């Protein structure tokens, strides 16, 4: 029989948290750029 084991340690959790923060900042900056482009068209 084969067995699959998954190990999650604190380093992996910290790396996943950092990746999630970077992804959310990228998403927020993308939305901010779209809003700034929309606002610049009104002036």
DRENTORKOL-3810 file (N, C-alpha, C; in nm, 4 decimals):
REM DRENTORKOL-3810
@n.u->0.0841; n.v->-0.1197; n.w->0.0000; ca.u->0.0000; ca.v->0.0000; ca.w->0.0000; c.u->0.0879; c.v->0.1250; c.w->0.0000
@n.u->0.0345; n.v->0.2283; n.w->-0.0611; ca.u->0.1043; ca.v->0.3563; ca.w->-0.0615; c.u->0.0373; c.v->0.4495; c.w->0.0371
@n.u->0.1169; n.v->0.5389; n.w->0.0903; ca.u->0.0646; ca.v->0.6324; ca.w->0.1885; c.u->0.1141; c.v->0.7722; c.w->0.1528
@n.u->0.0247; n.v->0.8682; n.w->0.1575; ca.u->0.0584; ca.v->1.0068; ca.w->0.1300; c.u->0.0546; c.v->1.0834; c.w->0.2623
@n.u->0.1647; n.v->1.1477; n.w->0.2925; ca.u->0.1725; ca.v->1.2244; ca.w->0.4170; c.u->0.1958; c.v->1.3714; c.w->0.3829
@n.u->0.1229; n.v->1.4581; n.w->0.4471; ca.u->0.1382; ca.v->1.6021; ca.w->0.4275; c.u->0.1801; c.v->1.6622; c.w->0.5616
@n.u->0.2884; n.v->1.7367; n.w->0.5551; ca.u->0.3398; ca.v->1.7982; ca.w->0.6774; c.u->0.3317; c.v->1.9498; c.w->0.6621
@n.u->0.2698; n.v->2.0150; n.w->0.7571; ca.u->0.2592; ca.v->2.1608; ca.w->0.7577; c.u->0.3298; c.v->2.2113; c.w->0.8833
@n.u->0.4334; n.v->2.2912; n.w->0.8611; ca.u->0.5057; ca.v->2.3458; ca.w->0.9757; c.u->0.4900; c.v->2.4982; c.w->0.9783
@n.u->0.5487; n.v->2.5599; n.w->1.0761; ca.u->0.5301; ca.v->2.7041; ca.w->1.0935; c.u->0.5934; c.v->2.7833; c.w->0.9797
@n.u->0.7049; n.v->2.7350; n.w->0.9237; ca.u->0.7666; ca.v->2.8059; ca.w->0.8120; c.u->0.6739; c.v->2.8089; c.w->0.6907
@n.u->0.6063; n.v->2.6990; n.w->0.6655; ca.u->0.5150; ca.v->2.6932; ca.w->0.5527; c.u->0.3958; c.v->2.7856; c.w->0.5759
@n.u->0.3464; n.v->2.7921; n.w->0.6977; ca.u->0.2341; ca.v->2.8810; ca.w->0.7284; c.u->0.2730; c.v->3.0277; c.w->0.7129
@n.u->0.3925; n.v->3.0630; n.w->0.7562; ca.u->0.4401; ca.v->3.2007; ca.w->0.7426; c.u->0.4563; c.v->3.2356; c.w->0.5951
@n.u->0.5094; n.v->3.1426; n.w->0.5164; ca.u->0.5264; ca.v->3.1670; ca.w->0.3739; c.u->0.3909; c.v->3.1826; c.w->0.3045
@n.u->0.2936; n.v->3.1021; n.w->0.3417; ca.u->0.1604; ca.v->3.1128; ca.w->0.2833; c.u->0.0948; c.v->3.2453; c.w->0.3222
@n.u->0.1132; n.v->3.2884; n.w->0.4459; ca.u->0.0582; ca.v->3.4160; ca.w->0.4898; c.u->0.1215; c.v->3.5316; c.w->0.4134
@n.u->0.2533; n.v->3.5261; n.w->0.3947; ca.u->0.3236; ca.v->3.6301; ca.w->0.3196; c.u->0.2750; c.v->3.6344; c.w->0.1746
@n.u->0.2566; n.v->3.5184; n.w->0.1135; ca.u->0.2085; ca.v->3.5120; ca.w->-0.0242; c.u->0.0673; c.v->3.5683; c.w->-0.0347
@n.u->-0.0171; n.v->3.5407; n.w->0.0636; ca.u->-0.1533; ca.v->3.5933; ca.w->0.0627; c.u->-0.1533; c.v->3.7457; c.w->0.0782
@n.u->-0.0656; n.v->3.7974; n.w->0.1602; ca.u->-0.0570; ca.v->3.9422; ca.w->0.1784; c.u->-0.0104; c.v->4.0090; c.w->0.0496
@n.u->0.0899; n.v->3.9527; n.w->-0.0157; ca.u->0.1397; ca.v->4.0087; ca.w->-0.1412; c.u->0.0311; c.v->4.0039; c.w->-0.2487
@n.u->-0.0421; n.v->3.8938; n.w->-0.2555; ca.u->-0.1490; ca.v->3.8817; ca.w->-0.3545; c.u->-0.2599; c.v->3.9832; c.w->-0.3279
@n.u->-0.2963; n.v->4.0025; n.w->-0.2019; ca.u->-0.4028; ca.v->4.0979; ca.w->-0.1709; c.u->-0.3581; c.v->4.2417; c.w->-0.1965
@n.u->-0.2311; n.v->4.2722; n.w->-0.1722; ca.u->-0.1807; ca.v->4.4058; ca.w->-0.2038; c.u->-0.1809; c.v->4.4292; c.w->-0.3548
@n.u->-0.1441; n.v->4.3284; n.w->-0.4299; ca.u->-0.1479; ca.v->4.3401; ca.w->-0.5754; c.u->-0.2885; c.v->4.3625; c.w->-0.6266
@n.u->-0.3845; n.v->4.2912; n.w->-0.5706; ca.u->-0.5246; ca.v->4.3084; ca.w->-0.6098; c.u->-0.5729; c.v->4.4490; c.w->-0.5751
@n.u->-0.5375; n.v->4.4976; n.w->-0.4566; ca.u->-0.5803; ca.v->4.6312; ca.w->-0.4139; c.u->-0.5177; c.v->4.7390; c.w->-0.5020
@n.u->-0.3914; n.v->4.7220; n.w->-0.5375; ca.u->-0.3255; ca.v->4.8206; ca.w->-0.6233; c.u->-0.3857; c.v->4.8195; c.w->-0.7638
@n.u->-0.4247; n.v->4.7038; n.w->-0.8120; ca.u->-0.4897; ca.v->4.6951; ca.w->-0.9422; c.u->-0.6235; c.v->4.7681; c.w->-0.9413
@n.u->-0.7015; n.v->4.7489; n.w->-0.8352; ca.u->-0.8296; ca.v->4.8191; ca.w->-0.8225; c.u->-0.8077; c.v->4.9699; c.w->-0.8101
@n.u->-0.7056; n.v->5.0111; n.w->-0.7341; ca.u->-0.6769; ca.v->5.1532; ca.w->-0.7166; c.u->-0.6351; c.v->5.2167; c.w->-0.8495
@n.u->-0.5586; n.v->5.1446; n.w->-0.9290; ca.u->-0.5166; ca.v->5.1978; ca.w->-1.0588; c.u->-0.6370; c.v->5.2132; c.w->-1.1517
@n.u->-0.7300; n.v->5.1186; n.w->-1.1475; ca.u->-0.8496; ca.v->5.1277; ca.w->-1.2308; c.u->-0.9357; c.v->5.2459; c.w->-1.1888
@n.u->-0.9486; n.v->5.2683; n.w->-1.0591; ca.u->-1.0281; ca.v->5.3810; ca.w->-1.0090; c.u->-0.9607; c.v->5.5131; c.w->-1.0431
@n.u->-0.8282; n.v->5.5187; n.w->-1.0317; ca.u->-0.7555; ca.v->5.6413; ca.w->-1.0651; c.u->-0.7685; c.v->5.6725; c.w->-1.2140
@n.u->-0.7644; n.v->5.5693; n.w->-1.2986; ca.u->-0.7831; ca.v->5.5909; ca.w->-1.4420; c.u->-0.9233; c.v->5.6425; c.w->-1.4713
@n.u->-1.0225; n.v->5.5865; n.w->-1.4038; ca.u->-1.1600; ca.v->5.6322; ca.w->-1.4229; c.u->-1.1768; c.v->5.7765; c.w->-1.3762
@n.u->-1.1170; n.v->5.8106; n.w->-1.2632; ca.u->-1.1289; ca.v->5.9467; ca.w->-1.2099; c.u->-1.0555; c.v->6.0473; c.w->-1.2981
@n.u->-0.9467; n.v->6.0081; n.w->-1.3618; ca.u->-0.8723; ca.v->6.1011; ca.w->-1.4458; c.u->-0.9482; c.v->6.1373; c.w->-1.5720
@n.u->-1.0439; n.v->6.0559; n.w->-1.6119; ca.u->-1.1213; ca.v->6.0850; ca.w->-1.7317; c.u->-1.2266; c.v->6.1924; c.w->-1.7076
@n.u->-1.2614; n.v->6.2179; n.w->-1.5816; ca.u->-1.3620; ca.v->6.3186; ca.w->-1.5503; c.u->-1.3047; c.v->6.4595; c.w->-1.5499
@n.u->-1.1771; n.v->6.4705; n.w->-1.5332; ca.u->-1.1150; ca.v->6.6041; ca.w->-1.5208; c.u->-1.0890; c.v->6.6629; c.w->-1.6574
END
